[in-house]
Amino acid sequence: MELNRPQIDIGLFTNRIEAMKAFYAGTVKLAFESELPISDGFKQHRYIANGSFIKLNEARDPLPRRHPGGYESLIIASNLFSQPEALHDPDGNSIVLVPPGRDDVNQVEVRIGVSDVNRFGAFYQAAGGTDIGHNRYKIGETIFATFRHPLAKQMKAAPLANLEEVVNTIAGIGFRYVTILVKDCDTAFKVMTEAGASIALAPENFGNHARAAEVRDPDGNLIELLQRLT
């Protein structure tokens, strides 16, 4: 799976967009990048964290609370901090700011509560991740760190019909998906499914600008594979 950009994006949903924007811009000191509609009832506000986009998806309708496990917390390297600082955004999501190089984090680390760390280790390595030890795997510059969560479950879900259905299905408070920018969406989709991911949405073009697919990791957490066409 060849990456088009070595930094992985992280998407979350919220009903408290103004407070969330103030936190990520003011407290975390991330630069605002852009704003765009993504689906009926949703608007995306994008902030840059060392090359990754933190995507704040504003929801018009009330969102459910997140289920246990999954994308639990985000560690961001920041030159503004000489010691780790643990924070919570207005929705209660865990954010840790660390000096660059602390525990090998020079960009971003995503911590994931999983049902089976060994199964996830095999999955990430089969998908092209590099094992850096202690249940941590690097894809591009981004680290995925797994830990056993007692309430995490292996969940199976049927493929979805379209991107709008994907958004409506995953929408909930908290970190809900990651986006990997790839050179070839179809090849990346094949690599991921052969590694053990299940299909949420097969590759398809979105206008003339992008080709995308959605897959689920062994516990059902969503991974978006995005290829820019122009």
C-alpha positions as CSV (number, residue, x, y, z in Angstrom):
1,M,0.0,0.0,0.0
2,E,1.8,3.1,-1.2
3,L,0.9,6.3,0.6
4,N,0.3,9.6,-1.1
5,R,0.9,11.5,2.2
6,P,2.7,9.9,5.2
7,Q,0.5,11.5,7.8
8,I,-2.9,9.9,8.7
9,D,-5.9,12.0,9.3
10,I,-8.3,11.6,12.3
11,G,-12.0,12.3,12.1
12,L,-14.4,13.1,15.0
13,F,-18.0,14.2,15.3
14,T,-19.4,16.9,17.6
15,N,-22.5,18.9,18.5
16,R,-20.4,21.6,20.2
17,I,-18.5,23.0,17.2
18,E,-17.7,26.5,18.5
19,A,-16.2,25.1,21.8
20,M,-14.3,22.5,19.9
21,K,-12.9,25.0,17.4
22,A,-11.8,27.2,20.3
23,F,-10.0,24.2,22.0
24,Y,-8.2,22.9,18.9
25,A,-7.2,26.4,17.6
26,G,-6.7,28.1,21.0
27,T,-5.5,25.5,23.5
28,V,-3.8,22.9,21.2
29,K,-2.6,25.7,18.8
30,L,-3.5,23.9,15.6
31,A,-3.8,25.9,12.3
32,F,-7.2,26.1,10.7
33,E,-7.1,24.7,7.1
34,S,-10.6,24.7,5.6
35,E,-14.3,24.1,6.0
36,L,-16.5,22.1,3.7
37,P,-19.9,20.3,3.7
38,I,-19.6,16.5,3.7
39,S,-23.2,15.2,3.8
40,D,-26.7,16.4,4.6
41,G,-26.6,17.6,8.2
42,F,-22.8,17.6,8.5
43,K,-20.0,20.1,8.0
44,Q,-16.3,19.5,8.3
45,H,-13.8,21.9,9.9
46,R,-10.2,20.9,9.3
47,Y,-7.1,21.7,11.5
48,I,-3.5,20.7,10.8
49,A,-1.5,18.7,13.3
50,N,2.1,18.0,12.0
51,G,0.7,17.2,8.5
52,S,-2.4,15.3,9.7
53,F,-5.8,16.8,9.4
54,I,-7.9,16.7,12.5
55,K,-11.4,16.7,11.0
56,L,-14.1,18.2,13.3
57,N,-17.3,17.0,11.8
58,E,-20.1,19.3,13.0
59,A,-23.5,17.5,13.2
60,R,-26.8,19.3,13.0
61,D,-28.7,16.6,14.9
62,P,-27.9,15.3,18.4
63,L,-25.2,12.6,18.3
64,P,-25.1,9.3,20.4
65,R,-22.2,8.7,22.8
66,R,-19.3,6.7,21.5
67,H,-19.1,2.9,22.2
68,P,-16.3,1.6,24.5
69,G,-13.0,0.9,22.8
70,G,-12.0,2.0,19.3
71,Y,-10.1,5.3,18.7
72,E,-9.6,6.3,22.3
73,S,-7.1,9.1,22.4
74,L,-4.7,11.2,20.3
75,I,-1.1,12.1,21.1
76,I,0.3,15.1,19.2
77,A,4.0,16.2,19.1
78,S,4.3,19.9,19.9
79,N,7.3,22.2,20.2
80,L,5.3,24.3,22.6
81,F,5.6,21.7,25.4
82,S,8.7,20.5,27.2
83,Q,6.7,17.9,29.2
84,P,3.6,15.8,28.3
85,E,0.3,17.6,29.0
86,A,-2.9,15.5,29.2
87,L,-6.0,17.4,28.1
88,H,-9.6,16.7,27.3
89,D,-11.5,18.6,24.6
90,P,-15.0,20.0,25.3
91,D,-16.5,16.6,24.4
92,G,-14.2,14.7,26.7
93,N,-11.9,13.3,24.1
94,S,-8.4,12.6,25.4
95,I,-5.6,14.7,23.8
96,V,-2.0,14.5,25.0
97,L,0.6,17.0,23.9
98,V,4.2,15.8,24.0
99,P,7.6,17.3,23.1
100,P,8.7,15.9,19.7
101,G,10.5,12.5,20.1
102,R,8.9,11.6,23.4
103,D,8.2,7.9,23.2
104,D,9.1,8.1,19.5
105,V,6.2,10.4,18.8
106,N,7.4,13.0,16.3
107,Q,4.1,13.5,14.5
108,V,0.8,11.9,15.8
109,E,-0.1,8.7,17.7
110,V,-3.6,7.3,17.7
111,R,-4.4,5.0,20.7
112,I,-7.0,2.3,20.1
113,G,-8.8,0.2,22.6
114,V,-9.1,-3.3,21.1
115,S,-10.5,-6.7,21.8
116,D,-7.3,-8.6,20.9
117,V,-3.9,-6.9,20.6
118,N,-2.4,-9.9,18.8
119,R,-5.0,-9.9,16.1
120,F,-4.6,-6.2,15.6
121,G,-0.8,-6.6,15.5
122,A,-1.2,-9.1,12.7
123,F,-3.7,-6.8,10.9
124,Y,-1.5,-3.7,11.0
125,Q,1.6,-5.6,9.8
126,A,-0.3,-7.3,7.0
127,A,-1.6,-3.9,5.9
128,G,1.9,-2.5,5.7
129,G,2.5,-1.1,9.2
130,T,5.9,-1.3,10.8
131,D,6.1,-2.9,14.3
132,I,8.0,-0.5,16.6
133,G,7.4,-2.5,19.7
134,H,4.9,-2.5,22.7
135,N,1.9,-3.0,20.4
136,R,2.6,0.0,18.4
137,Y,2.7,0.2,14.6
138,K,3.8,2.9,12.3
139,I,2.0,3.7,9.0
140,G,3.9,6.4,7.3
141,E,4.7,8.9,10.1
142,T,1.7,8.1,12.2
143,I,1.7,5.6,15.0
144,F,-1.2,3.3,15.9
145,A,-0.9,2.1,19.5
146,T,-3.2,-0.7,20.6
147,F,-4.2,-1.7,24.1
148,R,-6.6,-4.3,25.4
149,H,-9.9,-2.7,26.3
150,P,-12.2,-4.9,28.4
151,L,-15.4,-3.6,26.7
152,A,-14.1,-3.6,23.1
153,K,-15.7,-6.2,20.8
154,Q,-15.1,-7.7,17.4
155,M,-18.0,-6.3,15.4
156,K,-19.2,-7.4,12.0
157,A,-21.2,-5.1,9.8
158,A,-22.6,-5.4,6.3
159,P,-21.3,-3.2,3.5
160,L,-23.0,0.2,3.2
161,A,-24.7,1.6,0.1
162,N,-23.0,5.0,-0.2
163,L,-20.9,7.6,1.5
164,E,-23.9,9.3,3.1
165,E,-24.9,6.0,4.7
166,V,-21.3,5.6,5.9
167,V,-21.3,9.0,7.6
168,N,-24.7,8.4,9.2
169,T,-23.6,5.0,10.5
170,I,-20.4,6.2,12.1
171,A,-21.6,9.6,13.4
172,G,-21.2,9.7,17.2
173,I,-19.4,11.7,19.8
174,G,-15.6,11.2,19.7
175,F,-12.9,10.0,17.3
176,R,-14.7,7.8,14.8
177,Y,-12.4,7.1,11.8
178,V,-9.0,7.7,10.2
179,T,-8.2,8.6,6.6
180,I,-5.2,7.2,4.8
181,L,-4.2,9.1,1.6
182,V,-3.0,6.5,-0.9
183,K,-1.5,6.4,-4.4
184,D,-4.0,3.8,-5.6
185,C,-7.3,3.3,-3.8
186,D,-8.1,-0.1,-5.4
187,T,-4.7,-1.5,-4.5
188,A,-4.9,-0.2,-0.9
189,F,-8.4,-1.7,-0.6
190,K,-7.1,-5.1,-1.8
191,V,-4.2,-4.9,0.7
192,M,-6.6,-4.0,3.6
193,T,-9.2,-6.6,2.9
194,E,-6.6,-9.3,2.4
195,A,-5.1,-8.2,5.8
196,G,-8.5,-8.9,7.4
197,A,-10.5,-5.7,7.1
198,S,-14.1,-6.0,6.2
199,I,-15.8,-3.9,3.5
200,A,-17.9,-0.9,4.4
201,L,-17.9,0.8,1.0
202,A,-16.1,-0.5,-2.1
203,P,-13.9,1.9,-4.1
204,E,-15.8,4.5,-6.1
205,N,-15.2,7.9,-7.7
206,F,-16.5,11.0,-6.1
207,G,-16.7,13.5,-9.0
208,N,-13.4,14.0,-10.8
209,H,-11.5,14.8,-7.7
210,A,-11.2,11.6,-5.5
211,R,-11.6,7.9,-5.4
212,A,-12.4,6.5,-2.0
213,A,-13.2,3.2,-0.1
214,E,-14.2,2.5,3.4
215,V,-13.1,-0.6,5.4
216,R,-13.4,-1.8,9.0
217,D,-10.6,-3.1,11.2
218,P,-11.0,-6.3,13.1
219,D,-13.2,-4.6,15.7
220,G,-15.2,-2.6,13.2
221,N,-13.5,0.8,13.5
222,L,-13.7,2.7,10.2
223,I,-10.6,3.3,8.0
224,E,-11.1,5.5,4.9
225,L,-8.8,5.0,1.9
226,L,-8.6,8.2,-0.2
227,Q,-6.9,8.7,-3.6
228,R,-6.8,12.2,-5.1
229,L,-7.5,12.2,-8.8
230,T,-6.6,15.8,-9.5
